[in-house]
Amino acid sequence: MVLELRGKLVAHTVTDRLFAASPAADETEDIVSTLLALGYNEREAKAAVKGVPKGTDVGEGVRLALKNLLK
């Protein structure tokens, strides 16, 4: 029984690693979502986020993205 389950557990672990979102991706998505909630369209929001350094927290990222939109 253990041998039967071993193959299934390994398969799930590999799949989970492949599809796990990185923290930076989550922050970027949160920044884009915030900009969308503020009334910007998706194209504007994604363009503004491109200028935000990776690893920036969401609050600072929104501030920087808004700054990029004003340029």
KEPABA-689396 format. One record per residue (C-alpha): x, y, z. Coordinates in Angstrom, 2 decimals, padded with zeros to 5 digits. Layout:
BEGIN
{node {X,Y,Z}},
...
This chain:
BEGIN
{node {000.00,000.00,000.00}},
{node {002.83,002.41,000.81}},
{node {004.46,001.75,-002.54}},
{node {001.20,002.51,-004.35}},
{node {000.81,005.85,-002.60}},
{node {004.44,006.88,-002.96}},
{node {004.12,007.48,-006.69}},
{node {000.98,009.55,-006.24}},
{node {002.49,011.77,-003.56}},
{node {005.54,012.52,-005.68}},
{node {003.35,013.40,-008.66}},
{node {001.32,015.86,-006.60}},
{node {004.43,017.47,-005.13}},
{node {005.96,018.07,-008.56}},
{node {002.68,019.45,-009.92}},
{node {002.23,021.75,-006.93}},
{node {005.73,023.16,-007.41}},
{node {005.17,023.79,-011.10}},
{node {001.94,025.69,-010.59}},
{node {002.72,027.52,-007.35}},
{node {002.70,031.27,-007.86}},
{node {005.76,033.15,-006.72}},
{node {005.29,035.83,-004.07}},
{node {006.34,038.50,-006.57}},
{node {003.60,037.38,-008.97}},
{node {001.03,037.57,-006.17}},
{node {002.13,041.10,-005.30}},
{node {001.98,042.17,-008.94}},
{node {-001.53,040.74,-009.27}},
{node {-002.58,042.56,-006.10}},
{node {-001.20,045.85,-007.42}},
{node {-003.01,045.40,-010.75}},
{node {-006.23,044.51,-008.92}},
{node {-005.95,047.65,-006.81}},
{node {-005.44,049.82,-009.88}},
{node {-008.46,048.19,-011.54}},
{node {-010.53,048.94,-008.42}},
{node {-009.42,052.56,-008.68}},
{node {-010.89,052.74,-012.17}},
{node {-007.88,052.17,-014.42}},
{node {-008.30,049.70,-017.26}},
{node {-006.27,046.50,-017.45}},
{node {-003.89,047.79,-020.12}},
{node {-003.05,050.90,-018.07}},
{node {-002.64,048.90,-014.87}},
{node {-000.31,046.33,-016.40}},
{node {001.79,049.02,-018.08}},
{node {002.12,050.92,-014.79}},
{node {003.20,047.80,-012.89}},
{node {006.06,047.13,-015.32}},
{node {007.99,049.99,-013.72}},
{node {007.62,048.60,-010.19}},
{node {010.70,046.69,-008.96}},
{node {010.22,043.00,-008.12}},
{node {009.77,042.31,-004.43}},
{node {008.13,045.65,-003.68}},
{node {005.29,045.31,-001.17}},
{node {001.76,045.98,-002.38}},
{node {001.31,049.39,-000.75}},
{node {004.57,050.76,-002.09}},
{node {003.93,049.07,-005.44}},
{node {000.57,050.81,-005.82}},
{node {002.19,054.15,-004.98}},
{node {004.93,053.61,-007.57}},
{node {002.44,052.38,-010.19}},
{node {000.27,055.47,-009.66}},
{node {003.38,057.60,-010.06}},
{node {004.09,055.80,-013.36}},
{node {000.56,056.53,-014.56}},
{node {001.06,060.25,-014.00}},
{node {004.14,060.42,-016.25}},
